[in-house]
Amino acid sequence: MISNIRYWFLLLLVILVYIAGMFVTLFENDSAQFAVMAMRMVQENDFLSLFKGPEEYLDKPHMHYWLAALSFKIFGIYDWAYRIPGLLATLLGAYSCYGLGKLLYNSDTGKLAALIFMTAQSIMLSVIDVRTDAVLTGFTIFAIWQLAEYIQKGNTLNIILGAFGAGMAFSTKGQIALVVIGFPILCHLAYTRKWKSLLNWRVLIALVVFAVTIAPMLYAYYHQFDLHPEKVIRGRSERSGILFIFWEQSFERMSGTGMGKNSSDYFFFFHTFLWVFLPWTIIAIVAMGSQLKTFFKNKFKYDSNQELLTFGGIVLIFILISFAQFKLPHYLNIIIPLFSVLTASYLAGFCKSERQKTIRFLLGAQYFILSLVFIATVLLCYFVFKFENWYASVLLVLAFILAVYYSLKQEAYYLRIITLSVYSSLLLNVVLNTHFYPSLLEYQAGSSMAQTIKENNVPVDNIYKLSTHHTWALDFYNQKPVKIVSFDDIKNERNFWVYANDMQLSELQNLGFDWDRQFTEDQFRITRLQKTFLDPSTRKKVLNKMHLVHIY
């Protein structure tokens, strides 16, 4: 297996790449929105109520926002402080992958599973663009690991920790957490035939621990919604927060009645998986095929050298979420830990394997992925957003030389596969975190305008906007939500600032308003990249403008 020195060196590099992204400006929509929601809790000293702008927020439970608010309380309201809980949850997820891999296979598999998990592209991105899924993923795999340990060893502490992890995950995103935990555990019970572990007094203790863990979230929902049936949420009154989180939430997401429908493509997650698990995608697909072949060969009879927890969990969760009418790529994050353990077990098997044809194919596939990363980094650094400093080019060339060295180094194929795969992830994401994202975020008008406001000492208490359209980045970096007004509200007012787009600026002018100062920033929906924007020669065609004007 990979040496300890190389393993810890690669792990250190991964952590450094994570840290490099901690200080990147928050992305709109979700990261900046959730940060504003947590910031509002701290500023108003109200930790029981969730608001999305002026609207009361029912969709997700409170845990992610509580953790972010706690971080703000400790460190202050900063973008890096918002990301700390997500980073810690990801590290918990990595350690849990190690624990689960060690339990199901051996220590080498566990170590490799943690490394695969931390370098999967979707996980790399989730530490920077932090949403509820970072916390959800960390606690779900922790719960799966601890419950599997309990089934294997019957230890009371394991089932208590598993119940706590399940409670934290449920308090982060609701019912989906129990599904993600339940499917793999049920597959494990069915395969190992250890159903007796459910008929045990320890299960009652676990249920109590789970209930106690979710109690603060349930009370918050009860306080905000159940005590106020007169509130109209999504066009309905008499909304019960407790009923919603226990029953209505998942059905709304599956049917699209709550969040709306954005995809009826049942294969959405299949083609999305091709990039979210890079650079390990091809190996994972081969590993799934190999596992399925083994199960059929054994006629699904129990084999102490095999496990159904990861494979069965992946298949069942994949099928379930594919039928949802509202889909986003980061929904796959919840099964990345299972894929990591399964892929690690397959790779670890090559240490003593003579399957030279397969391992040569996989090495060739990883060479291909590394080549794509080379091309992508060159395009990002010399075409999309050009390097401005000569030393950045020197560092990139040194990184390329190092990659070539490990590509040509004469060592076991499986060692080259692991090293080159991790290196591909590191190379791509260090460029993204230190160059691409900072350059891209210059086109996020809200955060750019907040910097302009700070530099020009514009009073944030005196800034208004003329629509309910979100301004999350501006709200967060001003540490003050922009107040919403109508044209009628301000028709007789003077000496204030308005944040407006081109159309609203024209309306102000047509209504007779005049201004003596104006600041303008480029605006693009940066989380929806397109070829026209990435090409510098056509970028201006898709840019909008946001303005801040002083009405006198």
Stockholm file with secondary structure:
# STOCKHOLM 1.0

chainA/1-552         MISNIRYWFLLLLVILVYIAGMFVTLFENDSAQFAVMAMRMVQENDFLSLFKGPEEYLDKPHMHYWLAALSFKIFGIYDWAYRIPGLLATLLGAYSCYGLGKLLYNSDTGKLAALIFMTAQSIMLSVIDVRTDAVLTGFTIFAIWQLAEYIQKGNTLNIILGAFGAGMAFSTKGQIALVVIGFPILCHLAYTRKWKSLLNWRVLIALVVFAVTIAPMLYAYYHQFDLHPEKVIRGRSERSGILFIFWEQSFERMSGTGMGKNSSDYFFFFHTFLWVFLPWTIIAIVAMGSQLKTFFKNKFKYDSNQELLTFGGIVLIFILISFAQFKLPHYLNIIIPLFSVLTASYLAGFCKSERQKTIRFLLGAQYFILSLVFIATVLLCYFVFKFENWYASVLLVLAFILAVYYSLKQEAYYLRIITLSVYSSLLLNVVLNTHFYPSLLEYQAGSSMAQTIKENNVPVDNIYKLSTHHTWALDFYNQKPVKIVSFDDIKNERNFWVYANDMQLSELQNLGFDWDRQFTEDQFRITRLQKTFLDPSTRKKVLNKMHLVHIY
#=GR chainA/1-552 SS CCCHHHHHHHHHHHHHHHHHHHTSCCCTTHHHHHHHHHHHHHHHTCCSCCEETTEECCSSCSHHHHHHHHHHHHHCSCHHHHHHHHHHHHHHHHHHHHHHHHHHTCHHHHHHHHHHHHHSHHHHHHHHSCCHHHHHHHHHHHHHHHHHHHHHHCCHHHHHHHHHHHHHHHHHHTHHHHHHHHHHHHHHHHHHTCGGGGSSHHHHHHHHHHHHHHHHHHHHHIIIIITCTTCCBTTBSSCCHHHIIIIIHHHHHHHTTTTCCCCCCTTHHHHHHHHHTTTSHHHHHHHHHHHHHHHHHTTTCCCTTCCSHHHHHHHHHHHHHHTCSSCCGGGGGGGHHHHHHHHHHHHHGGGGCCCHHHHHHHHHHHHHHHHHHHHHHHHIIIIISCCCSHHHHHHHHHHHHHHHHHHHCCSCHHHHHHHHHHHHHHHHHHHIIIIIHHHHGGGCHHHHHHHHHHHTTCCGGGEEESSCCCCHHHHHHHTSCCEECCHHHHTTCCSEEEEEEHHHHHHHHHTTCCEEEEEEEEECCTTSCCHHHHSTTTGGGGCEEEEEEEEC
#=GC SS_cons         CCCHHHHHHHHHHHHHHHHHHHTSCCCTTHHHHHHHHHHHHHHHTCCSCCEETTEECCSSCSHHHHHHHHHHHHHCSCHHHHHHHHHHHHHHHHHHHHHHHHHHTCHHHHHHHHHHHHHSHHHHHHHHSCCHHHHHHHHHHHHHHHHHHHHHHCCHHHHHHHHHHHHHHHHHHTHHHHHHHHHHHHHHHHHHTCGGGGSSHHHHHHHHHHHHHHHHHHHHHIIIIITCTTCCBTTBSSCCHHHIIIIIHHHHHHHTTTTCCCCCCTTHHHHHHHHHTTTSHHHHHHHHHHHHHHHHHTTTCCCTTCCSHHHHHHHHHHHHHHTCSSCCGGGGGGGHHHHHHHHHHHHHGGGGCCCHHHHHHHHHHHHHHHHHHHHHHHHIIIIISCCCSHHHHHHHHHHHHHHHHHHHCCSCHHHHHHHHHHHHHHHHHHHIIIIIHHHHGGGCHHHHHHHHHHHTTCCGGGEEESSCCCCHHHHHHHTSCCEECCHHHHTTCCSEEEEEEHHHHHHHHHTTCCEEEEEEEEECCTTSCCHHHHSTTTGGGGCEEEEEEEEC
//
